[in-house]
Amino acid sequence: MRETIIPDATVMAGYLSAFKNHLRLTGGDMDSDLTQILDAAFKSAEHVIGRVIPVSQVTVEGKYTSVDSIVLRLRGPVIALDSVIVGADDVTDSCTLDGNCVTVPGSFENQEVTVTYTAGWESIPADVLNAVFLIGSSLFSQPLDSVETLPKASSILLRPYRTWGEE
């Protein structure tokens, strides 16, 4: 299974501005570097908690075999199911979304299934955002140092949001 997460550019621009304020930076000469750092910080936090953090378009692709239907658990929080393609057929209208699980009906053998959906927090909790900014600050202030562990404060702030199976 392949998963691609593409954060909404408009949403990320707002977080970039807040991140620059966190770092006490003005001007736009470092925006490209800071955008990459912020993206890496979000991805790092997402790996820890098992959820998509900023509103993003997520695409999951894989080959599946079904006798009746398959249920795929999506990384949430899921906002909307955009499309479900089995082989070359769009089956979105026949699929059901229940929380973070999508049921794809039908019988098929070794077919490529592509699910595209919108996920993330429309309003990121303050402690999660602060944890992301602390991770980003660490990446910014020590660019040559390998970051093997998260800053302690980030780990503590993210702990309550970790998913353990069901969301």
Contacts in CASP RR format, 6 or more apart in sequence:
PFRMAT RR
TARGET T0000
AUTHOR 0000-0000-0000
METHOD contacts of the structure
MODEL  1
MRETIIPDATVMAGYLSAFKNHLRLTGGDMDSDLTQILDAAFKSAEHVIG
RVIPVSQVTVEGKYTSVDSIVLRLRGPVIALDSVIVGADDVTDSCTLDGN
CVTVPGSFENQEVTVTYTAGWESIPADVLNAVFLIGSSLFSQPLDSVETL
PKASSILLRPYRTWGEE
1 60 0 8 1.000
1 61 0 8 1.000
1 62 0 8 1.000
2 60 0 8 1.000
2 61 0 8 1.000
2 62 0 8 1.000
3 58 0 8 1.000
3 59 0 8 1.000
3 60 0 8 1.000
3 61 0 8 1.000
3 75 0 8 1.000
4 58 0 8 1.000
4 59 0 8 1.000
5 43 0 8 1.000
5 46 0 8 1.000
5 52 0 8 1.000
5 56 0 8 1.000
5 57 0 8 1.000
5 58 0 8 1.000
5 75 0 8 1.000
6 56 0 8 1.000
6 57 0 8 1.000
6 58 0 8 1.000
6 59 0 8 1.000
7 39 0 8 1.000
7 42 0 8 1.000
7 54 0 8 1.000
7 55 0 8 1.000
7 56 0 8 1.000
8 54 0 8 1.000
8 55 0 8 1.000
8 56 0 8 1.000
8 57 0 8 1.000
11 54 0 8 1.000
11 55 0 8 1.000
12 35 0 8 1.000
12 38 0 8 1.000
12 39 0 8 1.000
12 54 0 8 1.000
15 38 0 8 1.000
15 54 0 8 1.000
15 129 0 8 1.000
16 31 0 8 1.000
16 34 0 8 1.000
16 35 0 8 1.000
16 38 0 8 1.000
18 129 0 8 1.000
18 133 0 8 1.000
19 34 0 8 1.000
19 38 0 8 1.000
19 133 0 8 1.000
19 136 0 8 1.000
20 26 0 8 1.000
20 27 0 8 1.000
20 28 0 8 1.000
20 31 0 8 1.000
20 34 0 8 1.000
22 133 0 8 1.000
22 137 0 8 1.000
23 34 0 8 1.000
23 137 0 8 1.000
23 140 0 8 1.000
25 34 0 8 1.000
34 140 0 8 1.000
37 136 0 8 1.000
37 139 0 8 1.000
37 140 0 8 1.000
38 132 0 8 1.000
38 136 0 8 1.000
40 136 0 8 1.000
40 139 0 8 1.000
41 132 0 8 1.000
41 133 0 8 1.000
41 135 0 8 1.000
41 136 0 8 1.000
41 139 0 8 1.000
42 53 0 8 1.000
42 54 0 8 1.000
42 132 0 8 1.000
44 135 0 8 1.000
44 147 0 8 1.000
44 150 0 8 1.000
45 53 0 8 1.000
45 128 0 8 1.000
45 131 0 8 1.000
45 132 0 8 1.000
45 135 0 8 1.000
45 154 0 8 1.000
45 158 0 8 1.000
46 52 0 8 1.000
46 53 0 8 1.000
48 150 0 8 1.000
48 155 0 8 1.000
48 158 0 8 1.000
48 162 0 8 1.000
49 128 0 8 1.000
49 158 0 8 1.000
49 161 0 8 1.000
49 162 0 8 1.000
49 163 0 8 1.000
50 75 0 8 1.000
50 162 0 8 1.000
50 163 0 8 1.000
51 75 0 8 1.000
51 76 0 8 1.000
51 77 0 8 1.000
51 120 0 8 1.000
51 161 0 8 1.000
51 163 0 8 1.000
51 167 0 8 1.000
52 58 0 8 1.000
52 75 0 8 1.000
52 76 0 8 1.000
52 77 0 8 1.000
52 119 0 8 1.000
52 120 0 8 1.000
53 120 0 8 1.000
53 121 0 8 1.000
53 124 0 8 1.000
53 128 0 8 1.000
53 132 0 8 1.000
54 120 0 8 1.000
54 121 0 8 1.000
54 124 0 8 1.000
55 79 0 8 1.000
55 118 0 8 1.000
55 119 0 8 1.000
55 120 0 8 1.000
55 121 0 8 1.000
55 122 0 8 1.000
56 118 0 8 1.000
56 119 0 8 1.000
56 120 0 8 1.000
57 82 0 8 1.000
57 116 0 8 1.000
57 117 0 8 1.000
57 118 0 8 1.000
58 74 0 8 1.000
58 75 0 8 1.000
58 116 0 8 1.000
58 117 0 8 1.000
58 118 0 8 1.000
58 119 0 8 1.000
59 114 0 8 1.000
59 115 0 8 1.000
59 116 0 8 1.000
60 72 0 8 1.000
60 74 0 8 1.000
60 114 0 8 1.000
60 115 0 8 1.000
60 116 0 8 1.000
61 112 0 8 1.000
61 113 0 8 1.000
61 114 0 8 1.000
61 115 0 8 1.000
62 112 0 8 1.000
62 113 0 8 1.000
62 114 0 8 1.000
63 110 0 8 1.000
63 111 0 8 1.000
63 112 0 8 1.000
63 113 0 8 1.000
64 70 0 8 1.000
64 104 0 8 1.000
64 108 0 8 1.000
64 110 0 8 1.000
64 111 0 8 1.000
64 113 0 8 1.000
65 108 0 8 1.000
65 109 0 8 1.000
65 110 0 8 1.000
65 111 0 8 1.000
66 104 0 8 1.000
66 106 0 8 1.000
66 107 0 8 1.000
66 108 0 8 1.000
67 107 0 8 1.000
68 105 0 8 1.000
68 106 0 8 1.000
68 107 0 8 1.000
69 103 0 8 1.000
69 104 0 8 1.000
69 105 0 8 1.000
69 106 0 8 1.000
70 103 0 8 1.000
70 104 0 8 1.000
70 113 0 8 1.000
71 101 0 8 1.000
71 102 0 8 1.000
71 103 0 8 1.000
71 104 0 8 1.000
72 101 0 8 1.000
72 102 0 8 1.000
72 104 0 8 1.000
72 113 0 8 1.000
72 115 0 8 1.000
73 100 0 8 1.000
73 101 0 8 1.000
74 100 0 8 1.000
74 101 0 8 1.000
74 102 0 8 1.000
74 115 0 8 1.000
74 117 0 8 1.000
74 119 0 8 1.000
75 100 0 8 1.000
75 119 0 8 1.000
76 100 0 8 1.000
76 119 0 8 1.000
76 120 0 8 1.000
76 167 0 8 1.000
77 100 0 8 1.000
77 119 0 8 1.000
77 120 0 8 1.000
77 121 0 8 1.000
77 167 0 8 1.000
78 97 0 8 1.000
78 99 0 8 1.000
78 100 0 8 1.000
78 117 0 8 1.000
78 118 0 8 1.000
78 119 0 8 1.000
79 117 0 8 1.000
79 118 0 8 1.000
79 119 0 8 1.000
79 120 0 8 1.000
79 122 0 8 1.000
80 117 0 8 1.000
80 118 0 8 1.000
81 92 0 8 1.000
81 95 0 8 1.000
81 97 0 8 1.000
81 102 0 8 1.000
81 115 0 8 1.000
81 117 0 8 1.000
82 92 0 8 1.000
82 116 0 8 1.000
82 117 0 8 1.000
82 118 0 8 1.000
83 90 0 8 1.000
83 92 0 8 1.000
83 114 0 8 1.000
83 115 0 8 1.000
83 116 0 8 1.000
84 90 0 8 1.000
84 91 0 8 1.000
84 92 0 8 1.000
84 95 0 8 1.000
84 102 0 8 1.000
84 104 0 8 1.000
84 113 0 8 1.000
84 114 0 8 1.000
84 115 0 8 1.000
84 116 0 8 1.000
85 91 0 8 1.000
85 112 0 8 1.000
85 113 0 8 1.000
85 114 0 8 1.000
85 115 0 8 1.000
86 104 0 8 1.000
86 106 0 8 1.000
86 108 0 8 1.000
86 111 0 8 1.000
86 112 0 8 1.000
86 113 0 8 1.000
87 108 0 8 1.000
87 111 0 8 1.000
87 112 0 8 1.000
87 113 0 8 1.000
91 104 0 8 1.000
91 105 0 8 1.000
91 106 0 8 1.000
94 105 0 8 1.000
95 102 0 8 1.000
95 103 0 8 1.000
95 104 0 8 1.000
95 105 0 8 1.000
96 102 0 8 1.000
96 103 0 8 1.000
99 167 0 8 1.000
100 167 0 8 1.000
102 115 0 8 1.000
102 117 0 8 1.000
104 113 0 8 1.000
104 115 0 8 1.000
121 128 0 8 1.000
124 132 0 8 1.000
125 161 0 8 1.000
127 157 0 8 1.000
127 160 0 8 1.000
128 157 0 8 1.000
128 158 0 8 1.000
128 161 0 8 1.000
130 157 0 8 1.000
131 150 0 8 1.000
131 153 0 8 1.000
131 154 0 8 1.000
131 155 0 8 1.000
131 157 0 8 1.000
131 158 0 8 1.000
132 154 0 8 1.000
134 151 0 8 1.000
134 153 0 8 1.000
134 154 0 8 1.000
134 157 0 8 1.000
135 147 0 8 1.000
135 150 0 8 1.000
135 151 0 8 1.000
135 154 0 8 1.000
137 151 0 8 1.000
138 147 0 8 1.000
138 151 0 8 1.000
139 147 0 8 1.000
149 155 0 8 1.000
150 158 0 8 1.000
END
